[in-house]
Amino acid sequence: MALMTTLYGIPNCDTVKRARAWLNEQGVTYRFHDFKKEGVPEARLDAWLASPGWEALVNRRGTTWRKLDDDARAAVVDAASARAALLAHPSLIKRPVVEWRNASVTTGFDPDQWRERV
């Protein structure tokens, strides 16, 4: 049985909007998991921290990261500290996170990289 592609994100995020539009244009069936309504699934977060890794998950370019105080930013140094920060501030997660049918996981939207997965 093939797994379904799942896209995790926030519906009003421009990158998530572009990613969803691209998937629709490619005819990819996927499930959307809304972090705002459904929260961050801790078991999935633990898997993502293993692969693609905490560095890929933490969005250091976003508004949420910039709004954290210096001590909070400096405290994110490994998977455990990243996990705590991402659960406390789901908007810190680089979006979208996509779990592909082949069980691989990507962060962010990169059409060239995604073409290989659909």
ChimeraX attribute file (.defattr): number of C-alpha atoms within 10 A of each C-alpha:
attribute: neighborCount
match mode: 1-to-1
recipient: residues
	/A:1	3
	/A:2	7
	/A:3	11
	/A:4	15
	/A:5	21
	/A:6	18
	/A:7	24
	/A:8	24
	/A:9	26
	/A:10	20
	/A:11	17
	/A:12	8
	/A:13	13
	/A:14	11
	/A:15	18
	/A:16	21
	/A:17	15
	/A:18	14
	/A:19	21
	/A:20	19
	/A:21	12
	/A:22	15
	/A:23	17
	/A:24	12
	/A:25	9
	/A:26	11
	/A:27	10
	/A:28	13
	/A:29	13
	/A:30	18
	/A:31	13
	/A:32	17
	/A:33	20
	/A:34	14
	/A:35	16
	/A:36	12
	/A:37	9
	/A:38	9
	/A:39	13
	/A:40	21
	/A:41	12
	/A:42	12
	/A:43	8
	/A:44	11
	/A:45	19
	/A:46	15
	/A:47	12
	/A:48	23
	/A:49	19
	/A:50	11
	/A:51	15
	/A:52	15
	/A:53	18
	/A:54	23
	/A:55	16
	/A:56	17
	/A:57	25
	/A:58	23
	/A:59	20
	/A:60	15
	/A:61	10
	/A:62	13
	/A:63	11
	/A:64	14
	/A:65	19
	/A:66	13
	/A:67	10
	/A:68	13
	/A:69	9
	/A:70	10
	/A:71	8
	/A:72	12
	/A:73	15
	/A:74	10
	/A:75	11
	/A:76	18
	/A:77	11
	/A:78	12
	/A:79	17
	/A:80	13
	/A:81	14
	/A:82	22
	/A:83	22
	/A:84	12
	/A:85	20
	/A:86	22
	/A:87	16
	/A:88	11
	/A:89	14
	/A:90	19
	/A:91	22
	/A:92	22
	/A:93	29
	/A:94	23
	/A:95	23
	/A:96	26
	/A:97	23
	/A:98	25
	/A:99	21
	/A:100	18
	/A:101	16
	/A:102	12
	/A:103	11
	/A:104	13
	/A:105	19
	/A:106	22
	/A:107	21
	/A:108	18
	/A:109	20
	/A:110	11
	/A:111	13
	/A:112	8
	/A:113	10
	/A:114	15
	/A:115	10
	/A:116	7
	/A:117	14
	/A:118	14
